[in-house]
């Protein structure tokens, strides 16, 4: 779903792969400003799925597990119903405005609107 949208079950999904560039080499590593530019015109979705978390959300350190500030801006602008992420090695839930943020470690069942 990286930088793409898909409709399923009456919901619009979108997403972003990877985490911030915490090491010099590797796949799917991004600088904060790269993510900002890539999401600048990304359309609103109902459910946003990402590897990394937003900045300071479910974040337990400021190095390897730092979140993306661009995700915070996207949530503020697009107001997805759900923002689902991994990377933080914890199951956690919180809200930013009306957006339900769900951190997943391993696997979780999440009841989405209209799903059974």
C-alpha positions as CSV (number, residue, x, y, z in Angstrom):
1,X,0.0,0.0,0.0
2,X,3.0,2.3,-0.1
3,X,1.8,5.7,-1.3
4,X,-1.2,4.1,-2.9
5,X,-4.9,3.9,-2.0
6,X,-7.2,0.9,-2.3
7,X,-11.0,0.5,-1.6
8,X,-12.1,-2.5,0.3
9,X,-15.4,-3.2,2.1
10,X,-16.5,0.4,1.7
11,X,-13.3,1.8,3.3
12,X,-10.4,3.6,1.6
13,X,-7.0,2.4,2.7
14,X,-3.6,4.0,2.1
15,X,-0.2,3.5,3.5
16,X,3.5,4.2,3.8
17,X,6.4,1.7,4.2
18,X,9.6,2.0,6.1
19,X,11.0,4.0,9.0
20,X,13.3,6.9,9.4
21,X,17.0,6.6,8.3
22,X,18.5,5.5,11.6
23,X,21.4,3.7,9.9
24,X,23.4,4.5,6.8
25,X,22.3,1.6,4.6
26,X,19.1,-0.4,4.3
27,X,15.8,-0.6,2.5
28,X,12.8,1.5,3.1
29,X,14.6,4.2,5.2
30,X,13.6,7.8,4.9
31,X,14.6,11.2,6.2
32,X,11.9,13.3,7.9
33,X,11.8,15.8,5.0
34,X,11.4,13.0,2.4
35,X,8.3,11.7,4.1
36,X,6.9,15.2,4.3
37,X,7.3,15.7,0.6
38,X,5.9,12.3,-0.3
39,X,2.8,12.8,1.8
40,X,2.2,16.5,1.0
41,X,-0.6,15.7,-1.5
42,X,-1.5,12.1,-0.4
43,X,-5.3,12.0,-0.4
44,X,-7.4,11.4,2.7
45,X,-8.2,7.7,3.6
46,X,-10.3,6.0,6.2
47,X,-7.5,3.7,7.3
48,X,-3.8,4.6,7.0
49,X,-1.3,1.6,7.5
50,X,2.3,2.4,8.2
51,X,5.4,0.6,9.4
52,X,6.5,3.6,11.6
53,X,4.5,5.6,14.1
54,X,3.8,9.3,14.1
55,X,6.3,11.4,16.1
56,X,5.9,11.1,19.9
57,X,3.0,8.6,19.5
58,X,3.7,5.2,21.1
59,X,7.4,6.1,20.8
60,X,9.8,4.8,23.4
61,X,13.1,6.3,22.3
62,X,14.3,9.1,20.1
63,X,16.7,7.1,18.0
64,X,15.8,3.9,16.2
65,X,12.1,4.1,17.2
66,X,11.5,7.8,16.4
67,X,8.3,8.5,14.6
68,X,7.6,10.6,11.5
69,X,6.5,14.2,12.0
70,X,4.9,14.1,8.5
71,X,2.5,11.5,9.9
72,X,1.3,13.9,12.5
73,X,0.7,16.5,9.8
74,X,-1.1,14.0,7.7
75,X,-3.4,13.0,10.6
76,X,-4.1,16.7,11.3
77,X,-4.9,17.4,7.6
78,X,-6.6,14.2,6.4
79,X,-8.2,13.0,9.7
80,X,-8.2,9.2,8.9
81,X,-10.5,7.2,11.2
82,X,-7.6,4.8,11.9
83,X,-3.8,5.0,11.8
84,X,-2.3,1.6,12.2
85,X,1.4,1.2,12.7
86,X,4.1,-1.2,13.9
87,X,7.8,-0.5,14.5
88,X,7.5,0.3,18.2
89,X,7.4,-3.3,19.4
90,X,4.3,-2.7,21.5
91,X,0.5,-3.0,21.3
92,X,-0.9,0.4,22.2
93,X,-3.9,2.6,21.4
94,X,-4.5,6.3,21.6
95,X,-6.3,9.1,19.9
96,X,-5.1,12.2,18.1
97,X,-8.2,14.2,17.6
98,X,-10.8,11.8,16.2
99,X,-8.1,9.5,14.7
100,X,-7.6,6.2,16.5
101,X,-4.0,5.2,16.5
102,X,-3.3,1.5,16.9
103,X,0.2,0.2,17.5
104,X,0.6,-3.4,16.5
105,X,3.3,-5.8,17.7
106,X,2.9,-9.3,16.3
107,X,-0.7,-9.4,15.3
108,X,-4.0,-7.9,16.4
109,X,-7.7,-8.0,15.5
110,X,-9.1,-4.6,14.9
111,X,-12.8,-4.0,14.4
112,X,-13.2,-1.5,11.5
113,X,-16.4,0.3,10.8
114,X,-18.6,-1.8,8.6
115,X,-16.5,-4.9,9.0
116,X,-17.8,-8.1,10.7
